[in-house]
């Protein structure tokens, strides 16, 4: 059956809508005398000559009808820069929402204008940008299989001005910021506008609910760009760092002062390839990880937050990332293995190199990083190579190799993998269908032989009214990718799901309902049942105002393969079997409100007893640029083997002075580690590419007898400068 579906997907993909049916706009070349002052006022003559893209179509709430507020987008270009002029007309400009100002913050509460560009015209990768009425600038890299690398910071600038007829944005994007195919007949491009008070989303093209802005195969065409330059393609990015560190709670007397410098060199040998060499890399400006309490049998997962590894991340993505839930992750290359110890202690990175981009019909990513010694660890050499061969308009086959060589500590460990994705957007006429598969093999450790593979297949039907999927994976008991991440081994997992999401017509306040079921069925390699978890979404409702509510019933079976110490001194025995049912109720108010709340209550049986789980979040948007986020979670667990409670708190006040400067404080505490942490992070973007950071971190231990005792303090100042040739 899988082969039949694969061939059907390929055949349908080959019949997809031709390029000539896309909406088209034309970029206007600037004359020699044309100059643009980036002031948010489109008063230059060149803007009058440019033909705008307009006539946006609603995706929500009134699907398929013209947008209620007009939007005009003009694009002009010179030899080195692309310019956009955007006019967002609004009948009630006094009700515009623009709370966020900080670079790359999410705009779930604000009016916004977003656009995506596909300079390769390959329908599967590109660049995403967004702005709001307060001048916030956000961007990300778009990759295959829906990958969205939000941590990418492109060098571009914008000026936004509110007017009595709405708001206007004037944008400059240097061609040096983008990789593109100079031989492409056009670029893919699309635009989306959000009018927050109406919860209205409208797009220039691709407005169907199973399409959207980030699906570049549904983008329109931007014609006319030619004769532009990326300069010499060389970019130097040196940094200077000063730190002060003390750890009185870890028996370190006095304060250690250090200064350091490092360098990143970027070079684009072709417009489609980008290389990077980093020397003496440091991540002092990186945001701290969220504190978490683990009530599962599996390792906690912490996302990558370091810029060097996030840039170009989509070129290293492997299809096993696209399926599965957090308890069964299979990640053959996980960059947090590099430069961070098992307990998340920073490890010096001596140097790193990276090559990403396109060669013909291949997407490639190659990286090599050398880490320095840490305590008893002599350091490692990491190498990863990834290639994807693009097929048809949305499909690919690919391969992956990773290598981790512990210098002087034994043989190198390898992981090899193959993956494929076959996708179409015209299944049954206009539906999306995706079929993917992968196989991975990791070199055995000295004490193991055989059983060192992982493989899986998944079929996905991601559409609006009906959506569904089925996936299968097996991770053998000795599969251990040294440069990757796996939560558990020695299991098979079957995971079907089906959801129905009707939208009542012309209802005054309900936008959508949703109902569905998901099954997680896991066995060991001998087909003995380990886990059977059903998630019944009995009810979900979303309103036009963007409030939501849903409920789940979760009957579960678990058989423990080994002893499970769920809390200190409380262990569930190996071989024990448990049948229990839990219920979850969750609700949230719309983020656009000045005070937005969300809460979850989960209760019911839990292994040999019961568990009540309460979580609550409150966001206060006092005024534009002043936002306070707060979260709390409380678990009360009563088991036959013992009782315990967990509590986690997080408070994040932000002062966003302008789109160029911000101060973010993060306070965290949990009663299991008994550590209270505080990070204060100031960022000043002097100009795009030149950043000054000041970061202060302090951790305290909550001692029942002595109160709060300082564990460690760290202050760091980092300056990053960018020069392009």
Secondary structure per residue as TSV (DSSP state, phi and psi in degrees):
chain	resnum	aa	ss	phi	psi
A	1	X	-	360.0	-38.9
A	2	X	H	-60.7	-40.1
A	3	X	H	-65.0	-40.2
A	4	X	H	-61.4	-45.8
A	5	X	H	-63.9	-39.5
A	6	X	H	-61.2	-46.2
A	7	X	H	-65.8	-37.7
A	8	X	H	-63.8	-42.6
A	9	X	H	-62.3	-42.5
A	10	X	H	-64.3	-42.9
A	11	X	H	-63.8	-42.9
A	12	X	H	-67.9	-37.2
A	13	X	H	-61.3	-40.0
A	14	X	H	-65.6	-21.2
A	15	X	T	-97.4	10.3
A	16	X	-	-62.9	163.6
A	17	X	-	-53.9	132.7
A	18	X	-	-71.9	161.5
A	19	X	G	-60.1	-34.4
A	20	X	G	-64.9	-15.3
A	21	X	G	-90.4	-4.8
A	22	X	S	-74.9	154.6
A	23	X	-	-68.1	146.6
A	24	X	E	-129.9	137.2
A	25	X	E	-130.4	161.9
A	26	X	E	-121.7	131.5
A	27	X	-	-80.2	138.6
A	28	X	E	-98.5	126.1
A	29	X	E	-74.6	133.0
A	30	X	-	-74.9	145.6
A	31	X	-	-79.2	164.4
A	32	X	T	-58.2	-32.8
A	33	X	T	-86.8	-6.8
A	34	X	-	-72.9	135.0
A	35	X	-	-135.0	142.6
A	36	X	-	-119.8	122.7
A	37	X	-	-94.3	120.6
A	38	X	-	-81.0	79.6
A	39	X	S	-122.3	5.1
A	40	X	S	79.6	12.3
A	41	X	-	-123.6	119.8
A	42	X	-	-88.6	66.0
A	43	X	-	-105.9	2.7
A	44	X	S	-77.6	149.3
A	45	X	H	-63.3	-29.7
A	46	X	H	-64.1	-30.1
A	47	X	H	-68.2	-32.2
A	48	X	H	-67.2	-32.7
A	49	X	H	-80.0	-20.6
A	50	X	S	-78.6	135.8
A	51	X	-	-83.6	126.2
A	52	X	-	-83.6	151.6
A	53	X	B	-87.7	131.1
A	54	X	-	-151.7	-157.4
A	55	X	-	57.6	54.2
A	56	X	-	-69.7	150.2
A	57	X	E	-115.6	137.0
A	58	X	E	-70.1	137.2
A	59	X	E	-95.4	-39.6
A	60	X	E	-145.3	149.2
A	61	X	S	-84.8	-23.7
A	62	X	S	-102.5	86.9
A	63	X	T	-57.3	130.0
A	64	X	T	86.5	-2.8
A	65	X	S	-103.3	160.2
A	66	X	B	-59.3	148.7
A	67	X	-	-60.6	147.0
A	68	X	S	-77.7	-21.7
A	69	X	S	-120.8	130.2
A	70	X	-	-74.4	143.2
A	71	X	E	-130.5	135.9
A	72	X	E	-125.9	132.5
A	73	X	E	-125.6	124.5
A	74	X	E	-119.3	143.2
A	75	X	E	-129.8	126.3
A	76	X	E	-130.3	164.1
A	77	X	E	-153.0	151.6
A	78	X	-	-112.8	-163.7
A	79	X	S	-69.3	-32.1
A	80	X	S	-112.2	-18.7
A	81	X	E	-135.9	149.9
A	82	X	E	-106.8	136.7
A	83	X	E	-121.1	142.4
A	84	X	E	-124.9	136.4
A	85	X	E	-117.4	119.8
A	86	X	E	-121.6	125.6
A	87	X	E	-114.7	116.9
A	88	X	E	-105.0	91.9
A	89	X	E	-66.8	143.4
A	90	X	-	-147.9	129.6
A	91	X	T	-74.2	-16.6
A	92	X	T	-133.0	70.7
A	93	X	G	-62.6	-21.4
A	94	X	G	-70.2	-13.0
A	95	X	G	-105.8	16.7
A	96	X	-	-65.1	143.5
A	97	X	-	-106.1	125.7
A	98	X	-	-150.6	60.0
A	99	X	-	-72.1	-39.3
A	100	X	-	-84.6	137.8
A	101	X	-	-126.3	-22.2
A	102	X	S	-71.5	137.3
A	103	X	T	-50.4	127.4
A	104	X	T	71.6	11.7
A	105	X	-	-70.5	152.4
A	106	X	-	-76.0	146.4
A	107	X	-	-109.5	47.0
A	108	X	T	-74.1	-9.8
A	109	X	T	-113.8	-4.1
A	110	X	S	-117.1	157.2
A	111	X	-	-60.9	150.4
A	112	X	E	-159.7	157.0
A	113	X	E	-124.9	128.0
A	114	X	E	-124.2	149.8
A	115	X	E	-147.0	154.0
A	116	X	E	-131.4	139.7
A	117	X	E	-127.0	138.5
A	118	X	E	-119.8	82.1
A	119	X	T	-68.9	-15.6
A	120	X	T	-86.2	-15.3
A	121	X	-	53.9	42.6
A	122	X	-	-103.8	-3.9
A	123	X	S	73.3	11.7
A	124	X	S	-141.4	-8.7
A	125	X	-	-138.6	167.7
A	126	X	E	167.0	-163.5
A	127	X	E	-125.3	138.2
A	128	X	E	-114.9	138.3
A	129	X	E	-136.5	154.8
A	130	X	E	-155.1	153.4
A	131	X	E	-142.3	163.7
A	132	X	-	-134.3	176.2
A	133	X	T	-64.6	-14.0
A	134	X	T	-94.3	2.9
A	135	X	-	91.7	5.5
A	136	X	-	-58.4	141.4
A	137	X	E	-119.7	128.2
A	138	X	E	-132.2	151.5
A	139	X	E	-156.5	165.2
A	140	X	E	-162.7	164.3
A	141	X	E	-96.6	134.9
A	142	X	E	-102.1	130.4
A	143	X	-	-124.7	-176.3
A	144	X	G	-66.7	161.3
A	145	X	G	57.1	32.3
A	146	X	G	76.8	13.3
A	147	X	-	-68.2	139.5
A	148	X	E	-139.6	99.5
A	149	X	E	-88.2	89.8
A	150	X	T	-71.0	-20.1
A	151	X	T	-78.7	-11.4
A	152	X	-	-63.8	130.6
A	153	X	-	-116.0	98.3
A	154	X	-	-75.7	154.4
A	155	X	-	-91.9	106.3
A	156	X	E	-157.4	170.3
A	157	X	E	-147.3	160.6
A	158	X	E	-151.5	154.6
A	159	X	E	-131.9	130.3
A	160	X	E	-118.9	140.3
A	161	X	E	-136.3	129.9
A	162	X	E	-81.4	143.6
A	163	X	E	-131.9	177.9
A	164	X	T	-79.9	-1.8
A	165	X	T	-118.1	8.5
A	166	X	E	141.6	-128.0
A	167	X	E	-150.1	152.0
A	168	X	E	-128.4	138.8
A	169	X	E	-124.6	135.2
A	170	X	E	-119.3	124.3
A	171	X	E	-128.9	139.2
A	172	X	E	-125.4	123.7
A	173	X	E	-122.6	110.6
A	174	X	E	-63.9	141.0
A	175	X	G	-63.3	-21.5
A	176	X	G	-67.5	-18.6
A	177	X	G	-77.3	-21.3
A	178	X	-	-112.5	143.9
A	179	X	-	-94.2	138.6
A	180	X	-	-154.7	165.5
A	181	X	-	-97.7	108.3
A	182	X	T	-66.0	-15.5
A	183	X	T	-92.9	-6.3
A	184	X	-	-64.8	138.1
A	185	X	S	-69.4	-18.7
A	186	X	S	-163.7	171.9
A	187	X	E	-106.1	147.4
A	188	X	E	-76.2	140.9
A	189	X	E	-153.1	146.7
A	190	X	E	-154.0	157.7
A	191	X	E	-134.4	149.0
A	192	X	E	-141.4	140.8
A	193	X	E	-122.9	135.6
A	194	X	E	-114.4	124.1
A	195	X	E	-104.9	101.3
A	196	X	G	-67.8	-38.4
A	197	X	G	-65.5	-22.9
A	198	X	G	-100.3	-3.5
A	199	X	T	49.8	43.6
A	200	X	E	-102.9	128.3
A	201	X	E	-116.8	126.8
A	202	X	E	-134.6	146.6
A	203	X	E	-128.4	155.1
A	204	X	S	-71.2	-40.4
A	205	X	S	-153.1	166.1
A	206	X	-	66.4	41.6
A	207	X	-	-84.0	-7.8
A	208	X	S	-59.0	147.2
A	209	X	T	-70.9	-13.2
A	210	X	T	-100.9	16.5
A	211	X	S	-115.5	-102.2
A	212	X	-	97.3	172.5
A	213	X	T	-63.9	-41.4
A	214	X	T	-81.2	-7.0
A	215	X	-	-87.9	93.9
A	216	X	G	-68.7	-17.1
A	217	X	G	-68.0	-15.0
A	218	X	G	-103.8	9.1
A	219	X	-	-74.2	162.3
A	220	X	E	-85.2	-170.9
A	221	X	E	-115.6	135.9
A	222	X	E	-109.9	109.8
A	223	X	E	-102.1	161.8
A	224	X	-	102.7	-10.5
A	225	X	-	-81.2	117.8
A	226	X	-	-159.5	163.8
A	227	X	S	64.6	34.1
A	228	X	-	-109.1	166.2
A	229	X	-	-132.8	149.1
A	230	X	-	-102.7	17.1
A	231	X	T	69.9	-148.0
A	232	X	T	-82.6	-4.0
A	233	X	-	76.0	17.2
A	234	X	E	-111.5	135.4
A	235	X	E	-137.2	125.1
A	236	X	E	-106.6	135.3
A	237	X	E	-137.1	79.7
A	238	X	E	-79.8	158.6
A	239	X	E	-137.0	155.3
A	240	X	E	-127.1	139.4
A	241	X	E	-136.5	135.7
A	242	X	E	-127.4	133.7
A	243	X	E	-133.6	153.2
A	244	X	E	-134.2	131.0
A	245	X	E	-139.6	135.9
A	246	X	E	-143.6	149.5
A	247	X	E	-140.5	71.2
A	248	X	G	-63.5	-29.0
A	249	X	G	-80.1	-4.4
A	250	X	G	-118.9	27.4
A	251	X	T	63.1	32.5
A	252	X	E	-110.7	114.6
A	253	X	E	-85.2	147.4
A	254	X	E	74.3	-177.9
A	255	X	E	-117.8	135.1
A	256	X	E	-100.2	127.4
A	257	X	E	-110.8	135.6
A	258	X	E	-140.9	149.6
A	259	X	E	-126.6	149.9
A	260	X	E	-155.0	158.2
A	261	X	E	-135.4	157.0
A	262	X	E	-154.6	176.1
A	263	X	E	-150.9	136.9
A	264	X	E	-114.5	132.4
A	265	X	E	-119.4	125.4
A	266	X	E	-114.1	139.7
A	267	X	E	-144.4	132.9
A	268	X	E	-107.2	96.6
A	269	X	E	-64.8	-27.5
A	270	X	E	-138.3	164.3
A	271	X	T	-61.9	-13.3
A	272	X	T	-106.7	-1.2
A	273	X	E	-126.9	145.3
A	274	X	E	-138.2	128.7
A	275	X	E	-111.9	155.9
A	276	X	E	-145.6	132.0
A	277	X	E	-122.3	126.2
A	278	X	E	-119.2	135.5
A	279	X	E	-124.0	126.6
A	280	X	E	56.8	51.5
A	281	X	E	-68.7	141.0
A	282	X	-	-137.0	147.2
A	283	X	-	-122.7	42.3
A	284	X	T	-61.9	-26.2
A	285	X	T	-85.9	-1.7
A	286	X	-	-72.3	139.4
A	287	X	-	-65.8	145.2
A	288	X	-	-69.8	156.6
A	289	X	-	-71.9	152.8
A	290	X	-	-71.2	135.2
A	291	X	-	-72.3	136.5
A	292	X	-	-133.3	150.6
A	293	X	-	-109.4	127.8
A	294	X	-	-99.4	114.2
A	295	X	-	-111.2	19.0
A	296	X	S	-110.7	174.0
A	297	X	S	-86.1	1.3
A	298	X	S	-118.6	161.8
A	299	X	-	-65.8	144.7
A	300	X	-	-72.4	149.0
A	301	X	-	-111.2	129.8
A	302	X	-	-119.7	126.3
A	303	X	-	-65.8	151.5
A	304	X	-	-69.4	135.3
A	305	X	-	-128.9	3.4
A	306	X	-	-92.6	132.6
A	307	X	H	-58.5	-43.4
A	308	X	H	-58.7	-39.4
A	309	X	H	-84.3	-21.2
A	310	X	H	-81.4	-33.3
A	311	X	T	-68.7	126.5
A	312	X	T	78.6	10.1
A	313	X	G	-59.4	-34.0
A	314	X	G	-63.3	-24.2
A	315	X	G	-74.3	-13.2
A	316	X	G	-106.0	1.7
A	317	X	-	-65.1	141.1
A	318	X	-	-121.5	148.2
A	319	X	G	-64.0	-20.6
A	320	X	G	-63.5	-17.7
A	321	X	G	-72.3	-18.2
A	322	X	G	-87.9	-5.5
A	323	X	S	-136.8	158.2
A	324	X	S	98.3	160.2
A	325	X	-	-104.2	175.2
A	326	X	G	-59.2	-25.7
A	327	X	G	-79.8	-8.4
A	328	X	G	-132.1	42.2
A	329	X	-	-66.2	139.4
A	330	X	E	-130.5	102.4
A	331	X	E	-123.3	104.2
A	332	X	S	-68.8	-30.2
A	333	X	-	-128.1	115.8
A	334	X	-	-124.3	108.0
A	335	X	G	-64.9	-17.9
A	336	X	G	-69.2	-10.8
A	337	X	G	-67.3	-16.3
A	338	X	S	-99.8	120.1
A	339	X	S	79.9	8.3
A	340	X	B	-137.3	130.7
A	341	X	-	-75.0	176.1
A	342	X	T	-59.9	-30.5
A	343	X	T	-98.0	23.1
A	344	X	-	66.7	26.4
A	345	X	-	-80.9	132.5
A	346	X	B	-62.7	139.7
A	347	X	-	-121.5	133.0
A	348	X	-	-59.3	134.0
A	349	X	E	-103.4	113.2
A	350	X	E	-68.4	-50.2
A	351	X	E	-160.8	163.4
A	352	X	E	-151.6	149.7
A	353	X	E	-131.2	151.5
A	354	X	E	-153.6	140.9
A	355	X	E	-130.5	124.2
A	356	X	E	-137.2	153.6
A	357	X	E	143.5	-152.6
A	358	X	E	-127.9	137.5
A	359	X	E	-127.8	107.8
A	360	X	T	61.2	-125.2
A	361	X	T	-96.3	15.0
A	362	X	E	-107.6	135.0
A	363	X	E	-94.3	129.4
A	364	X	E	-128.8	150.7
A	365	X	E	-146.5	124.2
A	366	X	E	-131.8	132.5
A	367	X	E	-141.6	140.4
A	368	X	E	-137.6	129.9
A	369	X	E	-135.4	138.1
A	370	X	E	-115.4	126.2
A	371	X	E	-104.4	151.7
A	372	X	-	-88.1	176.1
A	373	X	-	-70.3	150.7
A	374	X	B	-145.1	113.5
A	375	X	T	55.2	-117.4
A	376	X	T	-87.4	-5.3
A	377	X	B	-87.6	123.0
A	378	X	-	-78.2	-8.3
A	379	X	-	101.7	165.6
A	380	X	E	-134.8	160.3
A	381	X	E	-111.2	122.5
A	382	X	E	-112.0	134.4
A	383	X	E	-134.5	135.9
A	384	X	E	-139.0	137.2
A	385	X	E	-132.7	132.7
A	386	X	E	-136.6	136.0
A	387	X	E	-139.3	138.2
A	388	X	E	-127.9	129.6
A	389	X	E	-97.3	115.8
A	390	X	E	-72.2	134.0
A	391	X	E	-123.7	145.2
A	392	X	T	50.0	-139.4
A	393	X	T	-105.8	-18.2
A	394	X	T	-139.6	8.7
A	395	X	E	-114.2	166.3
A	396	X	E	-161.1	162.6
A	397	X	E	-126.9	148.5
A	398	X	E	-153.3	170.9
A	399	X	E	-139.2	158.5
A	400	X	E	-143.8	141.3
A	401	X	E	-136.7	132.1
A	402	X	E	-124.9	150.9
A	403	X	E	-141.6	132.2
A	404	X	E	-127.4	118.0
A	405	X	E	-114.8	104.0
A	406	X	E	-75.1	103.5
A	407	X	T	-54.9	117.4
A	408	X	T	73.1	9.1
A	409	X	S	-120.9	26.3
A	410	X	S	121.3	-179.2
A	411	X	-	-72.7	158.7
A	412	X	-	-70.8	149.7
A	413	X	E	-108.4	136.2
A	414	X	E	-120.1	149.5
A	415	X	E	-132.6	130.7
A	416	X	E	-122.1	143.1
A	417	X	E	-150.3	153.4
A	418	X	E	-126.9	142.0
A	419	X	E	-146.6	164.2
A	420	X	E	-153.7	149.2
A	421	X	E	-139.1	127.1
A	422	X	E	-118.2	122.1
A	423	X	E	-138.4	150.0
A	424	X	E	-144.5	152.0
A	425	X	E	-110.1	10.0
A	426	X	E	-123.8	24.6
A	427	X	E	-65.1	132.4
A	428	X	T	54.6	29.2
A	429	X	T	104.1	-58.1
A	430	X	T	-144.1	17.2
A	431	X	E	-98.1	154.7
A	432	X	E	-89.0	140.8
A	433	X	E	-144.7	133.8
A	434	X	E	-135.2	136.1
A	435	X	E	-128.4	122.1
A	436	X	E	-130.8	157.9
A	437	X	E	-154.7	156.8
A	438	X	E	-156.1	158.0
A	439	X	E	-143.4	137.8
A	440	X	E	-132.6	143.2
A	441	X	E	-133.0	133.6
A	442	X	E	-116.7	141.9
A	443	X	-	-63.2	140.7
A	444	X	-	-70.7	148.7
A	445	X	-	-72.4	167.1
A	446	X	T	-60.0	-31.1
A	447	X	T	-93.1	3.8
A	448	X	-	-128.5	155.7
A	449	X	-	-140.4	140.7
A	450	X	S	68.6	-176.4
A	451	X	-	49.5	44.5
A	452	X	-	-120.4	34.8
A	453	X	E	-120.3	158.1
A	454	X	E	-139.1	140.7
A	455	X	E	-154.8	159.9
A	456	X	E	-165.0	164.7
A	457	X	E	-144.3	144.1
A	458	X	E	-146.2	143.9
A	459	X	E	-121.7	127.9
A	460	X	E	-129.8	139.0
A	461	X	E	-125.3	75.5
A	462	X	-	-87.1	88.3
A	463	X	-	-131.3	-176.4
A	464	X	S	-87.6	-59.7
A	465	X	S	-71.5	-50.8
A	466	X	E	-116.0	135.6
A	467	X	E	-138.7	147.9
A	468	X	E	-162.2	169.1
A	469	X	E	-162.8	158.0
A	470	X	E	-142.8	132.6
A	471	X	E	-136.3	150.3
A	472	X	E	-132.8	138.5
A	473	X	E	-144.8	151.3
A	474	X	E	-133.0	130.8
A	475	X	E	-119.8	114.1
A	476	X	-	-76.6	160.9
A	477	X	T	-65.3	-22.1
A	478	X	T	-108.9	13.1
A	479	X	-	-75.9	114.9
A	480	X	-	-145.1	86.0
A	481	X	-	-74.4	113.1
A	482	X	T	-63.4	-28.3
A	483	X	T	-102.5	17.0
A	484	X	S	-126.9	-160.6
A	485	X	E	-147.0	128.0
A	486	X	E	-136.7	131.7
A	487	X	S	-81.2	-36.0
A	488	X	-	-151.1	164.4
A	489	X	-	-135.5	167.7
A	490	X	S	70.2	45.6
A	491	X	E	-148.6	160.2
A	492	X	E	-118.7	142.5
A	493	X	E	-132.7	130.0
A	494	X	E	-115.5	130.4
A	495	X	E	-141.3	83.2
A	496	X	E	-88.7	151.6
A	497	X	E	-152.3	151.0
A	498	X	E	-150.8	132.1
A	499	X	E	-135.9	143.2
A	500	X	E	-123.2	123.9
A	501	X	-	-130.8	80.0
A	502	X	-	-76.4	154.9
A	503	X	-	-121.0	110.5
A	504	X	-	-64.2	138.0
A	505	X	T	-79.4	133.1
A	506	X	T	58.4	26.7
A	507	X	-	-77.2	138.2
A	508	X	S	-67.0	-25.4
A	509	X	S	-141.9	-10.5
A	510	X	E	-97.1	126.8
A	511	X	E	-95.2	-41.9
A	512	X	E	-157.6	145.4
A	513	X	E	-109.4	163.4
A	514	X	E	-151.7	138.9
A	515	X	E	-139.6	149.5
A	516	X	E	178.2	-178.9
A	517	X	E	-146.2	143.6
A	518	X	E	-134.0	133.9
A	519	X	E	-117.1	129.6
A	520	X	E	-114.2	107.7
A	521	X	E	-121.0	116.0
A	522	X	E	-126.3	138.7
A	523	X	E	-127.5	167.2
A	524	X	-	-82.5	-175.9
A	525	X	T	-70.5	-12.7
A	526	X	T	-99.5	14.2
A	527	X	-	66.6	24.5
A	528	X	-	-87.2	134.2
A	529	X	E	-63.2	130.1
A	530	X	E	-108.7	-48.9
A	531	X	E	-140.6	136.8
A	532	X	E	-138.8	107.9
A	533	X	E	-127.1	121.8
A	534	X	E	-105.7	131.3
A	535	X	E	-113.7	108.0
A	536	X	E	-95.6	111.2
A	537	X	E	-81.3	95.5
A	538	X	E	-74.7	-24.0
A	539	X	E	-167.0	134.2
A	540	X	E	-142.7	137.3
A	541	X	E	-136.2	132.0
A	542	X	E	-120.0	135.4
A	543	X	E	-99.7	165.3
A	544	X	T	-62.3	-27.8
A	545	X	T	-78.6	-3.7
A	546	X	S	79.1	21.7
A	547	X	-	-83.9	156.1
A	548	X	E	-149.2	159.7
A	549	X	E	-153.3	137.5
A	550	X	E	-151.1	162.0
A	551	X	E	-138.0	147.0
A	552	X	E	-129.7	147.5
A	553	X	E	-118.4	130.1
A	554	X	E	-129.9	85.3
A	555	X	E	-74.9	135.6
A	556	X	E	-138.3	142.1
A	557	X	E	-122.4	134.8
A	558	X	E	-135.7	134.7
A	559	X	E	-120.6	124.8
A	560	X	-	-84.6	128.6
A	561	X	S	-83.0	-23.6
A	562	X	S	-149.0	168.1
A	563	X	-	-56.8	140.5
A	564	X	E	-124.5	104.5
A	565	X	E	-84.5	96.2
A	566	X	E	-77.4	-26.1
A	567	X	E	-153.2	162.1
A	568	X	T	-56.5	121.8
A	569	X	T	82.6	0.3
A	570	X	E	-122.4	110.5
A	571	X	E	-124.4	131.1
A	572	X	E	-92.6	132.8
A	573	X	-	-78.6	149.7
A	574	X	T	-62.1	143.5
A	575	X	T	88.3	-12.3
A	576	X	-	-70.4	144.1
A	577	X	E	-118.6	140.1
A	578	X	E	-136.0	135.0
A	579	X	E	-117.5	122.9
A	580	X	E	-152.0	158.5
A	581	X	E	-128.1	135.2
A	582	X	E	-125.0	157.0
A	583	X	E	-125.4	144.7
A	584	X	E	-132.2	135.4
A	585	X	E	-128.5	129.4
A	586	X	E	-137.3	140.7
A	587	X	E	-145.0	153.1
A	588	X	E	-151.1	150.6
A	589	X	-	-93.5	165.4
A	590	X	-	-63.8	138.9
A	591	X	T	-66.2	-20.8
A	592	X	T	-69.3	-13.5
A	593	X	S	-74.1	150.9
A	594	X	S	-61.9	-36.7
A	595	X	E	-116.9	111.5
A	596	X	E	-114.4	134.8
A	597	X	E	-127.9	153.4
A	598	X	E	-145.6	145.5
A	599	X	E	-147.6	149.5
A	600	X	E	-134.3	134.1
A	601	X	E	-123.6	125.1
A	602	X	E	-129.4	133.6
A	603	X	E	-151.0	165.8
A	604	X	E	132.6	-168.7
A	605	X	E	-70.0	159.0
A	606	X	E	-156.8	107.7
A	607	X	T	51.3	-118.1
A	608	X	T	-90.1	6.7
A	609	X	E	-150.9	-131.6
A	610	X	E	-135.2	162.9
A	611	X	E	-148.6	133.1
A	612	X	E	-114.6	128.4
A	613	X	E	-125.2	119.7
A	614	X	E	-122.3	128.1
A	615	X	E	-132.4	146.3
A	616	X	E	-146.3	136.9
A	617	X	E	-131.5	139.9
A	618	X	E	-135.4	130.3
A	619	X	E	-119.3	125.9
A	620	X	E	-110.8	117.9
A	621	X	E	-104.9	88.8
A	622	X	E	-65.2	-42.3
A	623	X	E	-167.4	169.7
A	624	X	T	-54.0	124.5
A	625	X	T	91.5	-8.0
A	626	X	E	-122.0	105.7
A	627	X	E	-135.6	137.8
A	628	X	E	-125.7	121.9
A	629	X	E	-104.5	140.3
A	630	X	E	-142.5	143.4
A	631	X	E	-141.1	146.9
A	632	X	E	-147.2	142.2
A	633	X	E	-138.5	135.5
A	634	X	E	-132.4	127.0
A	635	X	E	-116.5	130.8
A	636	X	E	-119.4	110.8
A	637	X	E	-115.8	125.2
A	638	X	E	-123.9	111.7
A	639	X	E	-119.8	162.3
A	640	X	T	-61.6	-29.3
A	641	X	T	-85.2	-10.1
A	642	X	E	150.6	167.1
A	643	X	E	-118.4	150.4
A	644	X	E	-160.8	165.9
A	645	X	E	-132.1	149.1
A	646	X	E	-126.2	144.1
A	647	X	E	-138.2	134.0
A	648	X	E	-133.1	133.9
A	649	X	E	-130.8	144.3
A	650	X	E	-145.0	131.0
A	651	X	E	-130.2	127.3
A	652	X	E	-133.2	91.2
A	653	X	E	-85.7	137.6
A	654	X	E	-126.3	136.7
A	655	X	E	-117.2	109.2
A	656	X	E	-105.5	95.6
A	657	X	E	-68.5	-34.5
A	658	X	E	-164.6	176.2
A	659	X	T	-63.1	-7.7
A	660	X	T	-110.6	-11.4
A	661	X	E	-146.5	143.9
A	662	X	E	-157.8	156.4
A	663	X	E	-130.8	120.9
A	664	X	E	-120.8	127.7
A	665	X	E	-113.5	136.9
A	666	X	E	-125.5	118.7
A	667	X	E	-112.2	132.2
A	668	X	E	-139.7	146.1
A	669	X	E	-152.9	140.5
A	670	X	E	-139.5	147.5
A	671	X	T	-82.8	-4.1
A	672	X	T	-83.1	-50.4
A	673	X	T	-79.7	-22.0
A	674	X	T	59.0	30.9
A	675	X	E	-107.5	127.0
A	676	X	E	-99.9	121.6
A	677	X	E	-117.0	146.8
A	678	X	E	-138.7	127.0
A	679	X	E	-124.8	130.5
A	680	X	E	-115.0	124.7
A	681	X	E	-130.8	110.7
A	682	X	E	-104.1	132.0
A	683	X	E	-129.0	131.7
A	684	X	E	-124.2	114.9
A	685	X	E	-89.8	98.8
A	686	X	E	-66.1	-39.7
A	687	X	E	-158.9	158.7
A	688	X	T	-53.0	123.2
A	689	X	T	101.8	-19.0
A	690	X	E	-114.2	114.6
A	691	X	E	-128.2	142.0
A	692	X	E	-119.8	127.2
A	693	X	E	-119.0	143.1
A	694	X	E	-128.2	123.2
A	695	X	E	-128.3	126.7
A	696	X	E	-122.1	130.8
A	697	X	E	-129.6	134.9
A	698	X	E	-141.7	135.8
A	699	X	E	-121.4	137.4
A	700	X	E	-119.6	148.1
A	701	X	E	-99.3	128.9
A	702	X	E	-86.7	91.9
A	703	X	E	-87.2	124.4
A	704	X	T	-57.1	-30.7
A	705	X	T	-91.4	-38.2
A	706	X	T	-104.9	-7.1
A	707	X	E	81.7	-150.9
A	708	X	E	-80.4	125.0
A	709	X	E	-121.0	134.1
A	710	X	E	-67.0	125.4
A	711	X	E	-85.1	-49.9
A	712	X	E	-160.3	156.0
A	713	X	E	-134.0	145.2
A	714	X	E	-148.1	129.7
A	715	X	E	-122.3	137.3
A	716	X	E	-142.4	139.4
A	717	X	E	-121.4	129.4
A	718	X	E	-134.5	132.8
A	719	X	E	-119.4	129.5
A	720	X	E	-120.6	129.5
A	721	X	-	-122.4	141.7
A	722	X	-	-123.7	130.7
A	723	X	E	-129.9	129.7
A	724	X	E	-111.6	142.0
A	725	X	-	-110.5	360.0
